[in-house]
Amino acid sequence: MDSSTREMSSWHEPLSGLDASFLYMEDRTAHMHVGSVALFEGPAPSYEELVTHIASRIHRVPRYRQRLVFVPLQLGRPAWVDDARFDLQYHVRRAALPAPGGEKELKELASRLFEHQLDRERPLWEMYLVEGLEGGRFAIVAKTHHCMVDGISSLDLAAVLLDGAPSADASHAPAWHPRPAPSRRALVKSALRDQVRRPLALVRGAVKADSEARSKLSVMAGGIVPLLLSGTQLRRTPESSLNQPIGPHRRYEMVSLDLPTVKTVGAALGGKVNDVVLAVVAGALRRVLSARGESLTRDLQVMVPVNVRRPGAAETTGNHVAMVFCPLPVRCADPLERLHAVGRTMAGLKKSKLLVGSMALTSFSDFSPPPLAAPAARLSMRETWFNLVVTNVPGPQMQLFLRGRRMLRCHPLVPLAPKQTLGIALLSYNGSLDVGLLADADHARDLPDLAEAMKLELAELTERAKLATPAPSRAATRARSKAGVRESAAVV
């Protein structure tokens, strides 16, 4: 095949501006991969069984067989191409815990695995089958670069690998023929052509009275103005031990909260699940930072990613989030005051156009000149715009299985940006709210204290909820008892 024919049949897909930014901000110490630690009932599948299972389904997520190519002179954003040398066994690996194989050893192993950067010459993901966990259990530790997925799309991968019933299908993967990658010359030509087409398409659409582009521009303009004028968004964050230069090493901690309890607290005290989560985090951080001797005179600034996928959209890869900044009320000593403060803040953000503005700035990143995008991303990381990230991903409320083995818990991971020593990720799964705490190893030796503090904070709010809930009358109790008897009889 000559070069001209090859260029015509080649395939590549440039990253979006937001996806590319996660590549640009990565450095020797800040590794931009998301991940998870999932625990399963044993016995563990054999390595060969797991590889065969993934091989039978990986065609459903094509991105996991694609690697990055970089445009010469940074004239365009990096692009995905099919990896002609894709080797599944390179990405699916095996590990074993030392005795006694408890969760302490599992967290230490996860810390080591999460601190290593992914190889940019290959598809940007790894998965470890971890054996030797006490109680006949096993674990899957996974990590995927943030330029490939966000919290929601990483769930789509899990949905591909996991089943809603113990029995798993034994389907065979269709034959895969990787498409040729473009030449360097073709990449440059495509990048330059794209830089001309995008602005022209936006301008052409903007001049049409009822065009979608014009409508989007109007919405963006209405959102960016309040965003830029918002002191909450642009002010410098308070000084905190949470914001220091980080090293390459990590600590990882896991804790699980009862999701029905969180919902009960919200219903009794006034607040949604995410409000209770942020109030719990605020109280836990207050405990830990106070123990460090910090003076809590200002609220922390937290960045909360918000899913902006269209209803019913089927995007299974890439990032479709907007970044919302809000104060975290660590100054409040009372748990109920913290919950109400969070509720007021989140309600105000939803009524304002700040989310629209954040979405608009994210959209405009697609139009920034690629040669300037990487330096701009790195430059922005020199400033501390927020103290930490807290992300809460709604997961499936049903049991999931891997080759017939029930998944017990799944603790997520959010990466650390430069100068961010702590990241908190939560995932709801089957009645549990599983928390993953990632921290810089040198600046968060008290990470287990934070995990314990989160449980204590939820317990305090639970007690407040009991006091706020009126005791049922005797008549109501008798009515419920009779209803229970009738229901039991009906079941029998």
C-alpha positions in Angstrom: 0.0 0.0 0.0 1.5 3.3 -1.0 1.6 6.3 1.3 -1.4 8.2 -0.4 -3.6 5.1 -0.2 -2.6 4.5 3.4 -3.5 8.1 4.4 -6.9 7.8 2.8 -7.7 4.5 4.7 -6.1 5.5 8.0 -8.1 6.6 11.1 -7.5 8.9 14.0 -9.7 10.8 16.5 -8.3 14.0 18.2 -8.9 14.4 21.9 -11.3 17.1 23.0 -9.9 20.1 24.7 -10.9 18.9 28.1 -9.5 15.4 27.6 -6.2 16.8 26.3 -5.9 19.1 29.4 -5.6 16.0 31.6 -2.6 15.0 29.5 -1.0 18.4 29.6 -1.2 18.9 33.4 0.4 15.5 34.1 4.0 15.6 35.3 6.5 13.5 37.2 4.5 13.7 40.4 0.9 14.4 39.4 -0.4 11.3 37.5 -3.8 11.9 35.9 -5.4 8.4 36.1 -8.7 7.5 37.8 -9.2 4.1 39.2 -10.9 1.8 41.6 -10.4 -1.1 44.1 -13.2 -3.6 43.8 -13.6 -6.5 46.3 -15.3 -9.7 45.3 -16.4 -12.9 47.0 -14.0 -15.8 46.1 -12.7 -18.0 44.9 -10.8 -15.8 42.4 -10.9 -16.6 38.7 -7.7 -17.8 37.2 -5.6 -15.3 35.4 -6.4 -17.0 32.1 -10.2 -17.0 32.8 -10.1 -13.3 33.5 -8.1 -12.5 30.4 -10.5 -14.6 28.3 -13.5 -12.9 29.8 -12.1 -9.4 29.1 -11.1 -10.4 25.6 -14.7 -11.5 24.8 -16.0 -8.0 25.7 -13.4 -5.4 25.1 -14.7 -4.8 21.6 -17.6 -3.0 23.3 -15.2 -0.3 24.5 -13.0 0.4 21.5 -11.0 3.1 23.3 -9.3 0.4 25.4 -7.5 -0.9 22.3 -6.3 2.5 21.1 -3.2 4.5 21.9 -2.2 8.1 21.6 -0.2 9.7 18.8 1.1 13.3 19.0 1.0 15.9 16.3 4.4 17.3 15.4 5.2 20.7 16.8 2.0 20.5 18.9 0.1 21.9 15.9 -3.0 19.9 16.9 -4.3 18.0 20.0 -3.1 14.4 20.5 -5.3 11.8 18.8 -6.4 8.2 19.3 -5.4 5.5 16.9 -5.9 1.8 16.9 -2.9 0.0 18.6 -1.7 -2.5 16.0 0.4 -4.2 18.7 -2.3 -4.4 21.3 -1.5 -7.1 23.9 -4.2 -7.7 26.5 -1.9 -9.6 28.8 0.3 -6.4 29.1 -2.7 -4.6 30.5 -4.2 -7.3 32.7 -1.8 -8.3 35.4 -1.6 -10.4 38.4 -0.6 -9.6 42.0 -0.8 -11.4 45.4 -1.0 -10.0 48.9 1.4 -11.0 51.7 0.0 -12.7 54.8 -2.3 -12.0 56.5 -3.9 -10.6 53.3 -6.1 -8.1 55.1 -7.4 -4.8 53.8 -4.3 -3.1 55.3 -2.1 -5.0 52.9 -4.6 -4.4 50.0 -4.5 -0.6 50.6 -0.7 -0.7 50.7 -0.6 -2.5 47.4 -3.2 -0.1 45.8 -1.1 2.8 47.0 2.0 1.4 45.2 0.0 0.7 42.0 -1.7 4.1 41.9 1.6 6.0 42.2 3.0 4.7 38.9 2.4 6.6 35.7 0.8 4.8 32.7 2.9 4.2 29.6 1.9 6.7 26.9 3.1 4.3 24.2 0.3 1.9 24.9 -3.5 2.1 25.6 -3.7 4.0 28.9 -5.1 1.5 31.3 -4.1 -1.3 33.6 -6.0 -3.9 35.6 -4.6 -6.2 38.4 -6.1 -9.4 39.6 -5.2 -9.4 43.3 -5.2 -12.8 45.1 -4.5 -13.8 48.7 -7.2 -11.6 50.3 -8.4 -13.0 53.6 -11.8 -14.6 53.8 -11.5 -16.3 50.4 -12.0 -13.0 48.6 -10.1 -11.3 45.8 -9.8 -7.8 44.4 -9.5 -6.0 41.1 -7.4 -2.9 41.1 -7.9 -0.8 38.0 -6.6 2.5 36.7 -7.3 4.4 33.5 -6.0 7.7 32.3 -8.4 10.6 32.9 -8.1 11.7 29.3 -10.0 8.5 28.4 -12.8 8.4 31.0 -14.5 10.4 33.8 -16.3 8.9 36.7 -19.5 8.1 34.7 -17.8 6.6 31.7 -15.6 4.4 33.9 -18.8 2.9 35.1 -19.7 2.0 31.6 -16.5 -0.1 31.4 -17.5 -1.8 34.6 -21.0 -2.5 33.1 -19.3 -4.2 30.2 -17.1 -6.5 32.4 -19.7 -7.1 35.1 -23.1 -8.9 35.0 -26.3 -8.3 36.8 -26.7 -12.1 37.5 -24.3 -14.8 38.7 -24.3 -16.5 35.3 -22.0 -14.9 32.7 -22.3 -15.3 29.0 -19.5 -17.1 27.1 -19.5 -15.0 24.0 -16.6 -14.9 21.6 -15.1 -11.6 20.6 -15.4 -10.7 16.9 -12.3 -10.6 14.8 -10.5 -7.2 15.2 -8.5 -5.6 12.5 -6.8 -2.4 13.6 -7.1 0.5 11.2 -3.8 2.0 10.0 -2.5 5.0 11.9 -2.0 8.2 9.9 1.5 9.4 8.9 3.0 12.5 10.6 2.2 14.5 7.5 -1.4 13.4 7.6 -1.7 14.3 11.2 -0.4 17.9 10.6 -2.7 18.4 7.6 -5.7 17.1 9.6 -4.8 19.3 12.6 -4.5 22.5 10.5 -7.7 21.8 8.6 -9.5 21.2 11.9 -8.3 24.5 13.3 -9.8 26.3 10.3 -13.1 24.3 10.2 -14.1 24.6 13.8 -14.3 28.4 14.1 -15.8 28.7 10.6 -18.5 26.2 11.5 -19.3 28.1 14.7 -19.5 31.5 12.9 -21.7 30.1 10.1 -24.1 28.6 12.7 -24.1 31.8 14.7 -25.4 33.9 11.9 -28.4 31.7 11.3 -31.4 32.8 13.3 -32.6 29.5 14.7 -29.4 27.5 14.6 -28.2 25.3 17.4 -24.8 27.0 17.4 -26.5 30.4 17.9 -28.5 29.0 20.8 -25.4 27.6 22.4 -23.5 30.8 22.0 -26.3 32.7 23.7 -26.4 30.3 26.6 -22.6 30.4 26.9 -22.5 34.1 27.0 -25.2 34.3 29.7 -23.2 31.8 31.8 -19.7 33.1 31.4 -20.4 36.6 32.5 -21.6 35.6 36.0 -18.8 33.1 36.2 -16.1 35.7 35.5 -17.7 38.1 38.0 -18.1 35.5 40.7 -15.6 36.1 43.5 -16.3 32.6 44.8 -15.0 31.1 41.6 -11.9 33.2 41.1 -10.6 34.1 44.5 -7.5 32.5 45.8 -8.2 29.6 48.1 -7.3 29.8 51.8 -3.9 28.5 52.9 -4.0 24.9 54.1 -1.8 21.9 54.6 -4.0 20.3 51.9 -2.1 22.4 49.3 1.6 21.7 49.0 3.9 20.5 46.4 3.4 16.7 46.1 5.8 13.9 45.5 5.3 10.7 43.4 4.3 8.5 46.3 0.7 7.9 47.5 -1.4 6.6 50.3 -4.8 5.1 49.7 -7.6 4.6 52.2 -11.0 2.9 51.9 -14.1 3.4 54.0 -17.8 2.5 53.4 -20.9 4.4 54.5 -24.4 3.1 54.6 -26.3 4.7 51.7 -29.8 4.3 53.2 -28.5 6.0 56.4 -27.3 8.9 54.3 -30.7 9.2 52.6 -32.5 9.0 55.9 -30.3 11.8 57.3 -31.1 14.0 54.2 -34.8 13.4 54.4 -35.0 14.1 58.2 -32.7 17.1 58.3 -33.3 18.6 54.9 -30.8 17.9 52.2 -30.0 15.7 49.2 -27.5 12.8 49.3 -24.7 15.0 47.9 -25.4 17.7 50.6 -25.0 15.1 53.3 -21.8 13.8 51.7 -20.2 17.2 51.5 -21.3 17.9 55.1 -19.7 14.7 56.3 -16.5 15.6 54.4 -16.5 19.1 55.9 -16.9 17.7 59.4 -14.2 15.1 58.9 -11.7 17.6 57.5 -12.5 19.9 60.4 -11.5 17.1 62.8 -8.3 16.2 61.0 -7.1 19.8 60.2 -7.8 20.8 63.8 -5.7 17.9 65.0 -2.9 19.2 62.8 -3.1 22.5 64.6 -4.6 24.5 61.8 -6.7 27.6 62.5 -9.9 27.2 60.6 -10.8 30.8 60.0 -12.0 30.4 56.4 -14.0 27.7 54.6 -12.1 25.5 52.3 -12.7 25.7 48.5 -13.8 22.4 47.0 -14.1 21.5 43.3 -17.0 19.2 42.5 -17.2 17.7 39.0 -20.8 17.7 37.6 -21.9 15.3 34.9 -23.2 17.2 31.9 -24.1 14.3 29.7 -27.4 14.7 27.8 -30.2 12.5 29.1 -29.9 9.2 27.3 -26.6 10.0 25.8 -24.4 7.0 25.1 -20.9 8.5 25.5 -18.9 5.8 27.1 -15.5 7.4 26.9 -14.0 10.9 27.3 -14.9 13.6 29.8 -18.4 15.1 29.9 -18.1 17.1 33.1 -18.2 20.7 34.2 -16.2 21.9 37.2 -18.2 23.6 40.0 -16.4 25.4 42.9 -18.1 25.8 46.3 -17.1 26.6 49.9 -16.8 23.7 52.3 -18.0 24.9 55.7 -15.2 23.6 57.9 -15.5 26.7 60.2 -18.9 25.5 61.4 -18.6 23.6 64.7 -22.2 22.2 64.5 -22.9 19.3 62.2 -26.4 20.5 61.4 -25.2 24.0 60.6 -22.7 22.5 58.2 -25.4 20.5 56.4 -27.7 23.5 56.1 -24.7 25.6 54.8 -23.9 23.1 52.2 -27.6 22.8 51.2 -27.9 26.6 50.7 -24.7 26.7 48.7 -25.6 23.9 46.4 -29.1 25.3 45.9 -27.7 28.7 45.1 -25.3 27.2 42.5 -28.1 25.4 40.8 -30.2 28.6 40.5 -27.2 30.6 39.3 -25.7 30.3 35.8 -22.3 29.3 37.2 -22.6 25.7 36.0 -23.6 27.0 32.5 -20.5 29.2 32.6 -18.3 26.3 33.6 -19.7 24.3 30.7 -19.1 27.2 28.4 -15.4 27.5 29.4 -15.0 23.8 28.9 -16.5 24.0 25.4 -14.3 26.9 24.5 -11.2 24.8 25.3 -11.9 23.0 22.0 -11.2 26.3 20.2 -8.0 27.2 22.0 -4.8 27.1 19.7 -3.2 23.7 20.4 0.4 25.1 20.7 -0.8 27.3 23.6 -3.1 24.7 25.3 -0.3 22.7 26.9 1.7 25.6 28.4 -1.6 27.2 29.5 -2.7 24.1 31.3 0.6 23.8 33.1 0.7 27.5 34.0 -2.8 27.3 35.5 -1.6 24.5 37.8 0.8 26.8 39.4 -2.1 28.6 41.0 -4.2 27.0 43.7 -7.8 27.5 42.7 -9.3 25.0 45.1 -8.2 23.0 48.2 -9.4 19.6 47.1 -11.6 17.6 44.8 -14.7 15.8 46.1 -16.5 13.7 43.5 -19.6 11.6 44.1 -20.6 9.2 41.3 -24.0 7.5 41.5 -23.5 3.8 40.7 -25.8 0.8 40.2 -28.1 -0.1 43.1 -28.0 -3.8 42.3 -25.6 -6.6 42.8 -23.0 -7.1 40.1 -20.9 -10.2 39.3 -17.6 -11.0 37.7 -17.7 -14.5 36.2 -20.3 -15.5 38.8 -18.4 -13.9 41.8 -20.4 -11.2 43.6 -18.8 -7.7 43.9 -18.9 -6.6 47.5 -17.6 -3.1 47.3 -16.0 -0.7 44.8 -13.9 2.1 46.1 -13.1 4.8 43.4 -10.0 7.0 42.9 -9.7 10.6 41.9 -6.1 11.8 40.9 -4.1 14.5 42.7 -3.4 17.7 40.7 -0.2 19.5 41.5 -0.3 21.1 44.9 -3.3 19.0 45.9 -2.4 16.5 48.7 -5.8 15.0 49.0 -8.6 13.8 46.7 -11.9 12.2 47.8 -14.0 10.0 45.6 -17.3 8.3 46.4 -19.3 5.7 44.5 -22.7 4.4 45.5 -23.2 0.7 44.9 -26.0 -1.7 46.0 -26.8 0.3 49.2 -23.3 1.2 50.1 -21.4 4.5 49.7 -17.9 3.4 49.0 -15.2 6.1 49.6 -11.7 6.2 48.2 -9.2 8.6 49.7 -6.0 9.3 47.8 -3.3 11.4 49.3 0.3 12.3 49.0 2.3 9.9 51.1 4.5 12.5 52.8 1.7 15.0 53.6 -1.1 12.7 54.8 0.1 10.2 57.3 -3.1 10.7 59.2 -5.3 9.5 56.2 -6.8 6.7 58.3 -7.9 9.3 60.8 -9.9 11.0 58.0 -11.6 7.8 57.1 -12.6 7.2 60.7 -13.7 10.8 61.0 -16.1 10.4 58.1 -17.9 7.6 59.9 -18.1 9.6 63.1 -19.6 12.6 61.3 -22.3 10.4 59.7 -23.0 8.9 63.1 -23.5 12.4 64.6 -25.8 13.5 61.8 -27.7 10.2 62.2 -28.3 11.1 65.9 -29.5 14.5 64.9 -31.9 13.0 62.4 -33.3 10.7 65.1 -34.0 13.8 67.3 -35.6 15.6 64.3 -37.9 12.7 63.4 -41.1 12.8 65.5 -41.9 9.5 67.4 -44.8 7.6 65.7 -48.1 7.7 67.6 -49.5 4.5 69.1 -52.3 4.4 66.5 -49.7 4.7 63.6 -47.6 1.9 65.2 -50.7 -0.4 65.5 -51.6 0.4 61.8 -48.2 -0.5 60.6 -48.2 -3.7 62.6 -51.5 -4.7 61.0 -50.2 -3.8 57.6 -47.1 -5.9 58.2 -49.2 -8.9 59.2 -51.3 -8.6 56.1 -48.1 -8.2 53.9 -46.6 -11.3 55.5 -49.7 -13.3 54.9 -49.8 -12.2 51.3 -46.2 -13.2 50.8 -46.8 -16.7 52.2 
